[in-house]
Amino acid sequence: MSNKEKAIKLMESIPDSSLGFIVAFLQNMVEDIEDDIFCEKLYQDYLSSPDKNEFVSLEDVLRDLGDSDSV
């Protein structure tokens, strides 16, 4: 029996009134996994970027953002 099947079997024995915590826990786990996937993609994009070692000064960033008062 797979872990998923075990989890479903265990949840079937819990009354509906007590499932709120489990549902919230599972939703948080799914969000964490999706966030991990997103962050891993950003990291892999960074690693493959030809600009990854390019230095940009704070003054250049502010100028590009149009914040000339801070430069």
mmCIF file as Biopython writes it, N, C-alpha, C and O atoms, coordinates in Angstrom:
data_model
#
loop_
_atom_site.group_PDB
_atom_site.id
_atom_site.type_symbol
_atom_site.label_atom_id
_atom_site.label_alt_id
_atom_site.label_comp_id
_atom_site.label_asym_id
_atom_site.label_entity_id
_atom_site.label_seq_id
_atom_site.pdbx_PDB_ins_code
_atom_site.Cartn_x
_atom_site.Cartn_y
_atom_site.Cartn_z
_atom_site.occupancy
_atom_site.B_iso_or_equiv
_atom_site.auth_seq_id
_atom_site.auth_asym_id
_atom_site.pdbx_PDB_model_num
ATOM 1   N N  . MET A ? 1  ? 0.851   -1.184 0.000   1.0 0.0 1  A 1 
ATOM 2   C CA . MET A ? 1  ? 0.000   0.000  0.000   1.0 0.0 1  A 1 
ATOM 3   C C  . MET A ? 1  ? 0.899   1.250  0.000   1.0 0.0 1  A 1 
ATOM 4   O O  . MET A ? 1  ? 1.827   1.356  0.802   1.0 0.0 1  A 1 
ATOM 5   N N  . SER A ? 2  ? 0.612   2.180  -0.900  1.0 0.0 2  A 1 
ATOM 6   C CA . SER A ? 2  ? 1.408   3.407  -0.995  1.0 0.0 2  A 1 
ATOM 7   C C  . SER A ? 2  ? 1.099   4.345  0.175   1.0 0.0 2  A 1 
ATOM 8   O O  . SER A ? 2  ? 0.086   4.198  0.859   1.0 0.0 2  A 1 
ATOM 9   N N  . ASN A ? 3  ? 1.983   5.294  0.381   1.0 0.0 3  A 1 
ATOM 10  C CA . ASN A ? 3  ? 1.759   6.285  1.442   1.0 0.0 3  A 1 
ATOM 11  C C  . ASN A ? 3  ? 0.494   7.090  1.188   1.0 0.0 3  A 1 
ATOM 12  O O  . ASN A ? 3  ? -0.216  7.453  2.126   1.0 0.0 3  A 1 
ATOM 13  N N  . LYS A ? 4  ? 0.212   7.368  -0.086  1.0 0.0 4  A 1 
ATOM 14  C CA . LYS A ? 4  ? -1.001  8.119  -0.417  1.0 0.0 4  A 1 
ATOM 15  C C  . LYS A ? 4  ? -2.239  7.311  -0.028  1.0 0.0 4  A 1 
ATOM 16  O O  . LYS A ? 4  ? -3.195  7.846  0.535   1.0 0.0 4  A 1 
ATOM 17  N N  . GLU A ? 5  ? -2.202  6.019  -0.336  1.0 0.0 5  A 1 
ATOM 18  C CA . GLU A ? 5  ? -3.331  5.151  0.024   1.0 0.0 5  A 1 
ATOM 19  C C  . GLU A ? 5  ? -3.485  5.050  1.538   1.0 0.0 5  A 1 
ATOM 20  O O  . GLU A ? 5  ? -4.605  5.038  2.049   1.0 0.0 5  A 1 
ATOM 21  N N  . LYS A ? 6  ? -2.368  4.978  2.255   1.0 0.0 6  A 1 
ATOM 22  C CA . LYS A ? 6  ? -2.418  4.940  3.722   1.0 0.0 6  A 1 
ATOM 23  C C  . LYS A ? 6  ? -3.024  6.226  4.277   1.0 0.0 6  A 1 
ATOM 24  O O  . LYS A ? 6  ? -3.848  6.192  5.191   1.0 0.0 6  A 1 
ATOM 25  N N  . ALA A ? 7  ? -2.605  7.367  3.712   1.0 0.0 7  A 1 
ATOM 26  C CA . ALA A ? 7  ? -3.114  8.659  4.177   1.0 0.0 7  A 1 
ATOM 27  C C  . ALA A ? 7  ? -4.616  8.766  3.932   1.0 0.0 7  A 1 
ATOM 28  O O  . ALA A ? 7  ? -5.360  9.234  4.794   1.0 0.0 7  A 1 
ATOM 29  N N  . ILE A ? 8  ? -5.053  8.333  2.764   1.0 0.0 8  A 1 
ATOM 30  C CA . ILE A ? 8  ? -6.488  8.385  2.440   1.0 0.0 8  A 1 
ATOM 31  C C  . ILE A ? 8  ? -7.266  7.480  3.391   1.0 0.0 8  A 1 
ATOM 32  O O  . ILE A ? 8  ? -8.330  7.863  3.877   1.0 0.0 8  A 1 
ATOM 33  N N  . LYS A ? 9  ? -6.749  6.291  3.658   1.0 0.0 9  A 1 
ATOM 34  C CA . LYS A ? 9  ? -7.420  5.360  4.559   1.0 0.0 9  A 1 
ATOM 35  C C  . LYS A ? 9  ? -7.527  5.959  5.962   1.0 0.0 9  A 1 
ATOM 36  O O  . LYS A ? 9  ? -8.571  5.857  6.607   1.0 0.0 9  A 1 
ATOM 37  N N  . LEU A ? 10 ? -6.449  6.582  6.429   1.0 0.0 10 A 1 
ATOM 38  C CA . LEU A ? 10 ? -6.483  7.219  7.747   1.0 0.0 10 A 1 
ATOM 39  C C  . LEU A ? 10 ? -7.480  8.372  7.779   1.0 0.0 10 A 1 
ATOM 40  O O  . LEU A ? 10 ? -8.213  8.528  8.756   1.0 0.0 10 A 1 
ATOM 41  N N  . MET A ? 11 ? -7.516  9.180  6.722   1.0 0.0 11 A 1 
ATOM 42  C CA . MET A ? 11 ? -8.439  10.316 6.680   1.0 0.0 11 A 1 
ATOM 43  C C  . MET A ? 11 ? -9.888  9.858  6.639   1.0 0.0 11 A 1 
ATOM 44  O O  . MET A ? 11 ? -10.771 10.537 7.162   1.0 0.0 11 A 1 
ATOM 45  N N  . GLU A ? 12 ? -10.132 8.721  6.025   1.0 0.0 12 A 1 
ATOM 46  C CA . GLU A ? 12 ? -11.496 8.202  5.970   1.0 0.0 12 A 1 
ATOM 47  C C  . GLU A ? 12 ? -12.011 7.835  7.359   1.0 0.0 12 A 1 
ATOM 48  O O  . GLU A ? 12 ? -13.222 7.784  7.575   1.0 0.0 12 A 1 
ATOM 49  N N  . SER A ? 13 ? -11.108 7.581  8.299   1.0 0.0 13 A 1 
ATOM 50  C CA . SER A ? 13 ? -11.535 7.213  9.650   1.0 0.0 13 A 1 
ATOM 51  C C  . SER A ? 13 ? -11.714 8.432  10.562  1.0 0.0 13 A 1 
ATOM 52  O O  . SER A ? 13 ? -12.166 8.296  11.700  1.0 0.0 13 A 1 
ATOM 53  N N  . ILE A ? 14 ? -11.365 9.607  10.069  1.0 0.0 14 A 1 
ATOM 54  C CA . ILE A ? 14 ? -11.488 10.834 10.867  1.0 0.0 14 A 1 
ATOM 55  C C  . ILE A ? 14 ? -12.814 11.505 10.536  1.0 0.0 14 A 1 
ATOM 56  O O  . ILE A ? 14 ? -13.164 11.635 9.363   1.0 0.0 14 A 1 
ATOM 57  N N  . PRO A ? 15 ? -13.556 11.934 11.553  1.0 0.0 15 A 1 
ATOM 58  C CA . PRO A ? 15 ? -14.824 12.626 11.282  1.0 0.0 15 A 1 
ATOM 59  C C  . PRO A ? 15 ? -14.599 13.940 10.532  1.0 0.0 15 A 1 
ATOM 60  O O  . PRO A ? 15 ? -13.585 14.611 10.724  1.0 0.0 15 A 1 
ATOM 61  N N  . ASP A ? 16 ? -15.562 14.296 9.674   1.0 0.0 16 A 1 
ATOM 62  C CA . ASP A ? 16 ? -15.452 15.529 8.877   1.0 0.0 16 A 1 
ATOM 63  C C  . ASP A ? 16 ? -15.192 16.752 9.747   1.0 0.0 16 A 1 
ATOM 64  O O  . ASP A ? 16 ? -14.478 17.666 9.334   1.0 0.0 16 A 1 
ATOM 65  N N  . SER A ? 17 ? -15.759 16.775 10.935  1.0 0.0 17 A 1 
ATOM 66  C CA . SER A ? 17 ? -15.599 17.937 11.819  1.0 0.0 17 A 1 
ATOM 67  C C  . SER A ? 17 ? -14.155 18.118 12.268  1.0 0.0 17 A 1 
ATOM 68  O O  . SER A ? 17 ? -13.788 19.198 12.730  1.0 0.0 17 A 1 
ATOM 69  N N  . SER A ? 18 ? -13.337 17.090 12.143  1.0 0.0 18 A 1 
ATOM 70  C CA . SER A ? 18 ? -11.934 17.170 12.568  1.0 0.0 18 A 1 
ATOM 71  C C  . SER A ? 18 ? -10.960 17.304 11.405  1.0 0.0 18 A 1 
ATOM 72  O O  . SER A ? 18 ? -9.749  17.332 11.624  1.0 0.0 18 A 1 
ATOM 73  N N  . LEU A ? 19 ? -11.452 17.388 10.191  1.0 0.0 19 A 1 
ATOM 74  C CA . LEU A ? 19 ? -10.575 17.420 9.022   1.0 0.0 19 A 1 
ATOM 75  C C  . LEU A ? 19 ? -10.040 18.806 8.673   1.0 0.0 19 A 1 
ATOM 76  O O  . LEU A ? 19 ? -9.143  18.920 7.837   1.0 0.0 19 A 1 
ATOM 77  N N  . GLY A ? 20 ? -10.565 19.852 9.288   1.0 0.0 20 A 1 
ATOM 78  C CA . GLY A ? 20 ? -10.126 21.217 8.965   1.0 0.0 20 A 1 
ATOM 79  C C  . GLY A ? 20 ? -8.631  21.405 9.123   1.0 0.0 20 A 1 
ATOM 80  O O  . GLY A ? 20 ? -7.987  22.005 8.262   1.0 0.0 20 A 1 
ATOM 81  N N  . PHE A ? 21 ? -8.065  20.897 10.219  1.0 0.0 21 A 1 
ATOM 82  C CA . PHE A ? 21 ? -6.632  21.034 10.463  1.0 0.0 21 A 1 
ATOM 83  C C  . PHE A ? 21 ? -5.836  20.301 9.392   1.0 0.0 21 A 1 
ATOM 84  O O  . PHE A ? 21 ? -4.833  20.816 8.899   1.0 0.0 21 A 1 
ATOM 85  N N  . ILE A ? 22 ? -6.278  19.107 9.035   1.0 0.0 22 A 1 
ATOM 86  C CA . ILE A ? 22 ? -5.555  18.309 8.035   1.0 0.0 22 A 1 
ATOM 87  C C  . ILE A ? 22 ? -5.617  18.990 6.676   1.0 0.0 22 A 1 
ATOM 88  O O  . ILE A ? 22 ? -4.619  19.021 5.956   1.0 0.0 22 A 1 
ATOM 89  N N  . VAL A ? 23 ? -6.761  19.531 6.317   1.0 0.0 23 A 1 
ATOM 90  C CA . VAL A ? 23 ? -6.898  20.230 5.039   1.0 0.0 23 A 1 
ATOM 91  C C  . VAL A ? 23 ? -5.976  21.448 5.004   1.0 0.0 23 A 1 
ATOM 92  O O  . VAL A ? 23 ? -5.300  21.688 4.003   1.0 0.0 23 A 1 
ATOM 93  N N  . ALA A ? 24 ? -5.948  22.211 6.086   1.0 0.0 24 A 1 
ATOM 94  C CA . ALA A ? 24 ? -5.075  23.390 6.138   1.0 0.0 24 A 1 
ATOM 95  C C  . ALA A ? 24 ? -3.603  22.973 6.040   1.0 0.0 24 A 1 
ATOM 96  O O  . ALA A ? 24 ? -2.811  23.619 5.354   1.0 0.0 24 A 1 
ATOM 97  N N  . PHE A ? 25 ? -3.253  21.903 6.725   1.0 0.0 25 A 1 
ATOM 98  C CA . PHE A ? 25 ? -1.882  21.398 6.675   1.0 0.0 25 A 1 
ATOM 99  C C  . PHE A ? 25 ? -1.506  20.998 5.252   1.0 0.0 25 A 1 
ATOM 100 O O  . PHE A ? 25 ? -0.430  21.354 4.771   1.0 0.0 25 A 1 
ATOM 101 N N  . LEU A ? 26 ? -2.382  20.262 4.579   1.0 0.0 26 A 1 
ATOM 102 C CA . LEU A ? 26 ? -2.111  19.823 3.212   1.0 0.0 26 A 1 
ATOM 103 C C  . LEU A ? 26 ? -2.019  21.001 2.251   1.0 0.0 26 A 1 
ATOM 104 O O  . LEU A ? 26 ? -1.174  21.008 1.356   1.0 0.0 26 A 1 
ATOM 105 N N  . GLN A ? 27 ? -2.885  22.000 2.431   1.0 0.0 27 A 1 
ATOM 106 C CA . GLN A ? 27 ? -2.823  23.184 1.575   1.0 0.0 27 A 1 
ATOM 107 C C  . GLN A ? 27 ? -1.488  23.903 1.738   1.0 0.0 27 A 1 
ATOM 108 O O  . GLN A ? 27 ? -0.895  24.351 0.757   1.0 0.0 27 A 1 
ATOM 109 N N  . ASN A ? 28 ? -1.016  24.012 2.980   1.0 0.0 28 A 1 
ATOM 110 C CA . ASN A ? 28 ? 0.279   24.655 3.226   1.0 0.0 28 A 1 
ATOM 111 C C  . ASN A ? 28 ? 1.409   23.851 2.604   1.0 0.0 28 A 1 
ATOM 112 O O  . ASN A ? 28 ? 2.353   24.424 2.061   1.0 0.0 28 A 1 
ATOM 113 N N  . MET A ? 29 ? 1.321   22.539 2.678   1.0 0.0 29 A 1 
ATOM 114 C CA . MET A ? 29 ? 2.354   21.702 2.064   1.0 0.0 29 A 1 
ATOM 115 C C  . MET A ? 29 ? 2.398   21.902 0.557   1.0 0.0 29 A 1 
ATOM 116 O O  . MET A ? 29 ? 3.478   22.010 -0.024  1.0 0.0 29 A 1 
ATOM 117 N N  . VAL A ? 30 ? 1.227   21.951 -0.081  1.0 0.0 30 A 1 
ATOM 118 C CA . VAL A ? 30 ? 1.167   22.151 -1.533  1.0 0.0 30 A 1 
ATOM 119 C C  . VAL A ? 30 ? 1.755   23.514 -1.896  1.0 0.0 30 A 1 
ATOM 120 O O  . VAL A ? 30 ? 2.511   23.626 -2.862  1.0 0.0 30 A 1 
ATOM 121 N N  . GLU A ? 31 ? 1.412   24.549 -1.127  1.0 0.0 31 A 1 
ATOM 122 C CA . GLU A ? 31 ? 1.955   25.879 -1.391  1.0 0.0 31 A 1 
ATOM 123 C C  . GLU A ? 31 ? 3.472   25.892 -1.221  1.0 0.0 31 A 1 
ATOM 124 O O  . GLU A ? 31 ? 4.176   26.524 -2.009  1.0 0.0 31 A 1 
ATOM 125 N N  . ASP A ? 32 ? 3.982   25.202 -0.203  1.0 0.0 32 A 1 
ATOM 126 C CA . ASP A ? 32 ? 5.428   25.135 0.007   1.0 0.0 32 A 1 
ATOM 127 C C  . ASP A ? 32 ? 6.115   24.437 -1.160  1.0 0.0 32 A 1 
ATOM 128 O O  . ASP A ? 32 ? 7.165   24.881 -1.623  1.0 0.0 32 A 1 
ATOM 129 N N  . ILE A ? 33 ? 5.526   23.354 -1.631  1.0 0.0 33 A 1 
ATOM 130 C CA . ILE A ? 33 ? 6.103   22.615 -2.762  1.0 0.0 33 A 1 
ATOM 131 C C  . ILE A ? 33 ? 6.094   23.479 -4.016  1.0 0.0 33 A 1 
ATOM 132 O O  . ILE A ? 33 ? 7.080   23.518 -4.752  1.0 0.0 33 A 1 
ATOM 133 N N  . GLU A ? 34 ? 4.981   24.175 -4.264  1.0 0.0 34 A 1 
ATOM 134 C CA . GLU A ? 34 ? 4.912   25.057 -5.429  1.0 0.0 34 A 1 
ATOM 135 C C  . GLU A ? 34 ? 5.947   26.179 -5.321  1.0 0.0 34 A 1 
ATOM 136 O O  . GLU A ? 34 ? 6.565   26.553 -6.317  1.0 0.0 34 A 1 
ATOM 137 N N  . ASP A ? 35 ? 6.136   26.718 -4.106  1.0 0.0 35 A 1 
ATOM 138 C CA . ASP A ? 35 ? 7.119   27.767 -3.890  1.0 0.0 35 A 1 
ATOM 139 C C  . ASP A ? 35 ? 8.533   27.234 -4.125  1.0 0.0 35 A 1 
ATOM 140 O O  . ASP A ? 35 ? 9.364   27.911 -4.731  1.0 0.0 35 A 1 
ATOM 141 N N  . ASP A ? 36 ? 8.799   26.024 -3.645  1.0 0.0 36 A 1 
ATOM 142 C CA . ASP A ? 36 ? 10.117  25.410 -3.871  1.0 0.0 36 A 1 
ATOM 143 C C  . ASP A ? 36 ? 10.394  25.227 -5.360  1.0 0.0 36 A 1 
ATOM 144 O O  . ASP A ? 36 ? 11.507  25.475 -5.823  1.0 0.0 36 A 1 
ATOM 145 N N  . ILE A ? 37 ? 9.388   24.796 -6.103  1.0 0.0 37 A 1 
ATOM 146 C CA . ILE A ? 37 ? 9.545   24.606 -7.548  1.0 0.0 37 A 1 
ATOM 147 C C  . ILE A ? 37 ? 9.826   25.944 -8.231  1.0 0.0 37 A 1 
ATOM 148 O O  . ILE A ? 37 ? 10.695  26.034 -9.098  1.0 0.0 37 A 1 
ATOM 149 N N  . PHE A ? 38 ? 9.085   26.982 -7.834  1.0 0.0 38 A 1 
ATOM 150 C CA . PHE A ? 38 ? 9.289   28.315 -8.395  1.0 0.0 38 A 1 
ATOM 151 C C  . PHE A ? 38 ? 10.698  28.824 -8.100  1.0 0.0 38 A 1 
ATOM 152 O O  . PHE A ? 38 ? 11.373  29.347 -8.987  1.0 0.0 38 A 1 
ATOM 153 N N  . CYS A ? 39 ? 11.143  28.667 -6.841  1.0 0.0 39 A 1 
ATOM 154 C CA . CYS A ? 39 ? 12.475  29.142 -6.460  1.0 0.0 39 A 1 
ATOM 155 C C  . CYS A ? 39 ? 13.572  28.360 -7.175  1.0 0.0 39 A 1 
ATOM 156 O O  . CYS A ? 39 ? 14.581  28.936 -7.585  1.0 0.0 39 A 1 
ATOM 157 N N  . GLU A ? 40 ? 13.381  27.064 -7.325  1.0 0.0 40 A 1 
ATOM 158 C CA . GLU A ? 40 ? 14.363  26.258 -8.037  1.0 0.0 40 A 1 
ATOM 159 C C  . GLU A ? 40 ? 14.474  26.709 -9.490  1.0 0.0 40 A 1 
ATOM 160 O O  . GLU A ? 40 ? 15.573  26.753 -10.044 1.0 0.0 40 A 1 
ATOM 161 N N  . LYS A ? 41 ? 13.333  27.046 -10.114 1.0 0.0 41 A 1 
ATOM 162 C CA . LYS A ? 41 ? 13.362  27.535 -11.489 1.0 0.0 41 A 1 
ATOM 163 C C  . LYS A ? 41 ? 14.112  28.872 -11.564 1.0 0.0 41 A 1 
ATOM 164 O O  . LYS A ? 41 ? 14.908  29.082 -12.479 1.0 0.0 41 A 1 
ATOM 165 N N  . LEU A ? 42 ? 13.863  29.765 -10.617 1.0 0.0 42 A 1 
ATOM 166 C CA . LEU A ? 42 ? 14.593  31.039 -10.596 1.0 0.0 42 A 1 
ATOM 167 C C  . LEU A ? 42 ? 16.092  30.798 -10.465 1.0 0.0 42 A 1 
ATOM 168 O O  . LEU A ? 42 ? 16.893  31.439 -11.146 1.0 0.0 42 A 1 
ATOM 169 N N  . TYR A ? 43 ? 16.465  29.871 -9.586  1.0 0.0 43 A 1 
ATOM 170 C CA . TYR A ? 43 ? 17.885  29.559 -9.383  1.0 0.0 43 A 1 
ATOM 171 C C  . TYR A ? 43 ? 18.506  28.981 -10.650 1.0 0.0 43 A 1 
ATOM 172 O O  . TYR A ? 43 ? 19.610  29.368 -11.034 1.0 0.0 43 A 1 
ATOM 173 N N  . GLN A ? 44 ? 17.805  28.063 -11.295 1.0 0.0 44 A 1 
ATOM 174 C CA . GLN A ? 44 ? 18.329  27.464 -12.527 1.0 0.0 44 A 1 
ATOM 175 C C  . GLN A ? 44 ? 18.431  28.517 -13.631 1.0 0.0 44 A 1 
ATOM 176 O O  . GLN A ? 44 ? 19.384  28.510 -14.411 1.0 0.0 44 A 1 
ATOM 177 N N  . ASP A ? 45 ? 17.446  29.424 -13.698 1.0 0.0 45 A 1 
ATOM 178 C CA . ASP A ? 45 ? 17.520  30.529 -14.669 1.0 0.0 45 A 1 
ATOM 179 C C  . ASP A ? 45 ? 18.735  31.402 -14.395 1.0 0.0 45 A 1 
ATOM 180 O O  . ASP A ? 45 ? 19.425  31.828 -15.322 1.0 0.0 45 A 1 
ATOM 181 N N  . TYR A ? 46 ? 18.994  31.667 -13.120 1.0 0.0 46 A 1 
ATOM 182 C CA . TYR A ? 46 ? 20.165  32.457 -12.746 1.0 0.0 46 A 1 
ATOM 183 C C  . TYR A ? 46 ? 21.450  31.755 -13.177 1.0 0.0 46 A 1 
ATOM 184 O O  . TYR A ? 46 ? 22.341  32.371 -13.763 1.0 0.0 46 A 1 
ATOM 185 N N  . LEU A ? 47 ? 21.533  30.455 -12.878 1.0 0.0 47 A 1 
ATOM 186 C CA . LEU A ? 47 ? 22.749  29.707 -13.224 1.0 0.0 47 A 1 
ATOM 187 C C  . LEU A ? 47 ? 23.020  29.697 -14.718 1.0 0.0 47 A 1 
ATOM 188 O O  . LEU A ? 47 ? 24.177  29.696 -15.140 1.0 0.0 47 A 1 
ATOM 189 N N  . SER A ? 48 ? 21.968  29.690 -15.517 1.0 0.0 48 A 1 
ATOM 190 C CA . SER A ? 48 ? 22.160  29.641 -16.963 1.0 0.0 48 A 1 
ATOM 191 C C  . SER A ? 48 ? 22.201  31.028 -17.610 1.0 0.0 48 A 1 
ATOM 192 O O  . SER A ? 48 ? 22.338  31.137 -18.828 1.0 0.0 48 A 1 
ATOM 193 N N  . SER A ? 49 ? 22.086  32.070 -16.817 1.0 0.0 49 A 1 
ATOM 194 C CA . SER A ? 49 ? 22.074  33.433 -17.340 1.0 0.0 49 A 1 
ATOM 195 C C  . SER A ? 49 ? 23.485  33.891 -17.701 1.0 0.0 49 A 1 
ATOM 196 O O  . SER A ? 49 ? 24.411  33.715 -16.909 1.0 0.0 49 A 1 
ATOM 197 N N  . PRO A ? 50 ? 23.658  34.466 -18.864 1.0 0.0 50 A 1 
ATOM 198 C CA . PRO A ? 50 ? 24.980  34.991 -19.225 1.0 0.0 50 A 1 
ATOM 199 C C  . PRO A ? 50 ? 25.335  36.252 -18.422 1.0 0.0 50 A 1 
ATOM 200 O O  . PRO A ? 50 ? 26.496  36.659 -18.394 1.0 0.0 50 A 1 
ATOM 201 N N  . ASP A ? 51 ? 24.349  36.865 -17.774 1.0 0.0 51 A 1 
ATOM 202 C CA . ASP A ? 51 ? 24.581  38.101 -17.019 1.0 0.0 51 A 1 
ATOM 203 C C  . ASP A ? 51 ? 24.801  37.865 -15.532 1.0 0.0 51 A 1 
ATOM 204 O O  . ASP A ? 51 ? 24.867  38.830 -14.770 1.0 0.0 51 A 1 
ATOM 205 N N  . LYS A ? 52 ? 24.918  36.614 -15.091 1.0 0.0 52 A 1 
ATOM 206 C CA . LYS A ? 52 ? 24.915  36.329 -13.658 1.0 0.0 52 A 1 
ATOM 207 C C  . LYS A ? 52 ? 26.075  36.943 -12.891 1.0 0.0 52 A 1 
ATOM 208 O O  . LYS A ? 52 ? 25.941  37.179 -11.690 1.0 0.0 52 A 1 
ATOM 209 N N  . ASN A ? 53 ? 27.185  37.207 -13.517 1.0 0.0 53 A 1 
ATOM 210 C CA . ASN A ? 53 ? 28.317  37.801 -12.809 1.0 0.0 53 A 1 
ATOM 211 C C  . ASN A ? 53 ? 28.488  39.283 -13.106 1.0 0.0 53 A 1 
ATOM 212 O O  . ASN A ? 53 ? 29.494  39.884 -12.729 1.0 0.0 53 A 1 
ATOM 213 N N  . GLU A ? 54 ? 27.517  39.866 -13.773 1.0 0.0 54 A 1 
ATOM 214 C CA . GLU A ? 54 ? 27.595  41.279 -14.128 1.0 0.0 54 A 1 
ATOM 215 C C  . GLU A ? 54 ? 27.246  42.137 -12.918 1.0 0.0 54 A 1 
ATOM 216 O O  . GLU A ? 54 ? 26.210  41.932 -12.285 1.0 0.0 54 A 1 
ATOM 217 N N  . PHE A ? 55 ? 28.099  43.085 -12.599 1.0 0.0 55 A 1 
ATOM 218 C CA . PHE A ? 55 ? 27.864  43.989 -11.478 1.0 0.0 55 A 1 
ATOM 219 C C  . PHE A ? 55 ? 27.081  45.211 -11.945 1.0 0.0 55 A 1 
ATOM 220 O O  . PHE A ? 55 ? 27.375  45.798 -12.987 1.0 0.0 55 A 1 
ATOM 221 N N  . VAL A ? 56 ? 26.089  45.576 -11.162 1.0 0.0 56 A 1 
ATOM 222 C CA . VAL A ? 56 ? 25.314  46.784 -11.431 1.0 0.0 56 A 1 
ATOM 223 C C  . VAL A ? 56 ? 25.354  47.622 -10.159 1.0 0.0 56 A 1 
ATOM 224 O O  . VAL A ? 56 ? 24.990  47.144 -9.084  1.0 0.0 56 A 1 
ATOM 225 N N  . SER A ? 57 ? 25.795  48.868 -10.281 1.0 0.0 57 A 1 
ATOM 226 C CA . SER A ? 57 ? 25.895  49.727 -9.099  1.0 0.0 57 A 1 
ATOM 227 C C  . SER A ? 57 ? 24.519  50.188 -8.651  1.0 0.0 57 A 1 
ATOM 228 O O  . SER A ? 57 ? 23.562  50.187 -9.425  1.0 0.0 57 A 1 
ATOM 229 N N  . LEU A ? 58 ? 24.439  50.576 -7.405  1.0 0.0 58 A 1 
ATOM 230 C CA . LEU A ? 58 ? 23.189  51.104 -6.866  1.0 0.0 58 A 1 
ATOM 231 C C  . LEU A ? 58 ? 22.762  52.351 -7.628  1.0 0.0 58 A 1 
ATOM 232 O O  . LEU A ? 58 ? 21.572  52.555 -7.873  1.0 0.0 58 A 1 
ATOM 233 N N  . GLU A ? 59 ? 23.710  53.173 -7.998  1.0 0.0 59 A 1 
ATOM 234 C CA . GLU A ? 59 ? 23.397  54.388 -8.744  1.0 0.0 59 A 1 
ATOM 235 C C  . GLU A ? 59 ? 22.757  54.058 -10.095 1.0 0.0 59 A 1 
ATOM 236 O O  . GLU A ? 59 ? 21.811  54.720 -10.520 1.0 0.0 59 A 1 
ATOM 237 N N  . ASP A ? 60 ? 23.288  53.018 -10.771 1.0 0.0 60 A 1 
ATOM 238 C CA . ASP A ? 60 ? 22.707  52.611 -12.053 1.0 0.0 60 A 1 
ATOM 239 C C  . ASP A ? 60 ? 21.286  52.076 -11.882 1.0 0.0 60 A 1 
ATOM 240 O O  . ASP A ? 60 ? 20.407  52.351 -12.698 1.0 0.0 60 A 1 
ATOM 241 N N  . VAL A ? 61 ? 21.077  51.322 -10.827 1.0 0.0 61 A 1 
ATOM 242 C CA . VAL A ? 61 ? 19.735  50.786 -10.575 1.0 0.0 61 A 1 
ATOM 243 C C  . VAL A ? 61 ? 18.759  51.921 -10.323 1.0 0.0 61 A 1 
ATOM 244 O O  . VAL A ? 61 ? 17.667  51.943 -10.890 1.0 0.0 61 A 1 
ATOM 245 N N  . LEU A ? 62 ? 19.150  52.865 -9.471  1.0 0.0 62 A 1 
ATOM 246 C CA . LEU A ? 62 ? 18.267  53.998 -9.169  1.0 0.0 62 A 1 
ATOM 247 C C  . LEU A ? 62 ? 17.997  54.831 -10.416 1.0 0.0 62 A 1 
ATOM 248 O O  . LEU A ? 62 ? 16.875  55.291 -10.627 1.0 0.0 62 A 1 
ATOM 249 N N  . ARG A ? 63 ? 19.015  55.023 -11.237 1.0 0.0 63 A 1 
ATOM 250 C CA . ARG A ? 63 ? 18.833  55.786 -12.475 1.0 0.0 63 A 1 
ATOM 251 C C  . ARG A ? 63 ? 17.848  55.054 -13.392 1.0 0.0 63 A 1 
ATOM 252 O O  . ARG A ? 63 ? 16.954  55.674 -13.967 1.0 0.0 63 A 1 
ATOM 253 N N  . ASP A ? 64 ? 18.014  53.732 -13.526 1.0 0.0 64 A 1 
ATOM 254 C CA . ASP A ? 64 ? 17.109  52.942 -14.371 1.0 0.0 64 A 1 
ATOM 255 C C  . ASP A ? 64 ? 15.676  52.975 -13.856 1.0 0.0 64 A 1 
ATOM 256 O O  . ASP A ? 64 ? 14.726  52.901 -14.636 1.0 0.0 64 A 1 
ATOM 257 N N  . LEU A ? 65 ? 15.525  53.085 -12.532 1.0 0.0 65 A 1 
ATOM 258 C CA . LEU A ? 65 ? 14.184  53.145 -11.944 1.0 0.0 65 A 1 
ATOM 259 C C  . LEU A ? 65 ? 13.595  54.549 -11.978 1.0 0.0 65 A 1 
ATOM 260 O O  . LEU A ? 65 ? 12.433  54.754 -11.627 1.0 0.0 65 A 1 
ATOM 261 N N  . GLY A ? 66 ? 14.404  55.509 -12.401 1.0 0.0 66 A 1 
ATOM 262 C CA . GLY A ? 66 ? 13.902  56.881 -12.501 1.0 0.0 66 A 1 
ATOM 263 C C  . GLY A ? 66 ? 13.973  57.649 -11.198 1.0 0.0 66 A 1 
ATOM 264 O O  . GLY A ? 66 ? 13.318  58.681 -11.050 1.0 0.0 66 A 1 
ATOM 265 N N  . ASP A ? 67 ? 14.750  57.165 -10.262 1.0 0.0 67 A 1 
ATOM 266 C CA . ASP A ? 67 ? 14.879  57.826 -8.964  1.0 0.0 67 A 1 
ATOM 267 C C  . ASP A ? 67 ? 16.148  58.670 -8.952  1.0 0.0 67 A 1 
ATOM 268 O O  . ASP A ? 67 ? 17.094  58.370 -8.224  1.0 0.0 67 A 1 
ATOM 269 N N  . SER A ? 68 ? 16.163  59.719 -9.754  1.0 0.0 68 A 1 
ATOM 270 C CA . SER A ? 68 ? 17.362  60.533 -9.915  1.0 0.0 68 A 1 
ATOM 271 C C  . SER A ? 68 ? 17.677  61.367 -8.672  1.0 0.0 68 A 1 
ATOM 272 O O  . SER A ? 68 ? 18.801  61.850 -8.533  1.0 0.0 68 A 1 
ATOM 273 N N  . ASP A ? 69 ? 16.702  61.548 -7.755  1.0 0.0 69 A 1 
ATOM 274 C CA . ASP A ? 69 ? 16.942  62.317 -6.537  1.0 0.0 69 A 1 
ATOM 275 C C  . ASP A ? 69 ? 17.912  61.604 -5.603  1.0 0.0 69 A 1 
ATOM 276 O O  . ASP A ? 69 ? 18.613  62.246 -4.821  1.0 0.0 69 A 1 
ATOM 277 N N  . SER A ? 70 ? 17.951  60.280 -5.684  1.0 0.0 70 A 1 
ATOM 278 C CA . SER A ? 70 ? 18.798  59.504 -4.772  1.0 0.0 70 A 1 
ATOM 279 C C  . SER A ? 70 ? 20.194  59.285 -5.305  1.0 0.0 70 A 1 
ATOM 280 O O  . SER A ? 70 ? 21.055  58.783 -4.583  1.0 0.0 70 A 1 
ATOM 281 N N  . VAL A ? 71 ? 20.443  59.654 -6.565  1.0 0.0 71 A 1 
ATOM 282 C CA . VAL A ? 71 ? 21.748  59.401 -7.183  1.0 0.0 71 A 1 
ATOM 283 C C  . VAL A ? 71 ? 22.713  60.503 -6.861  1.0 0.0 71 A 1 
ATOM 284 O O  . VAL A ? 71 ? 23.864  60.462 -7.296  1.0 0.0 71 A 1 
#
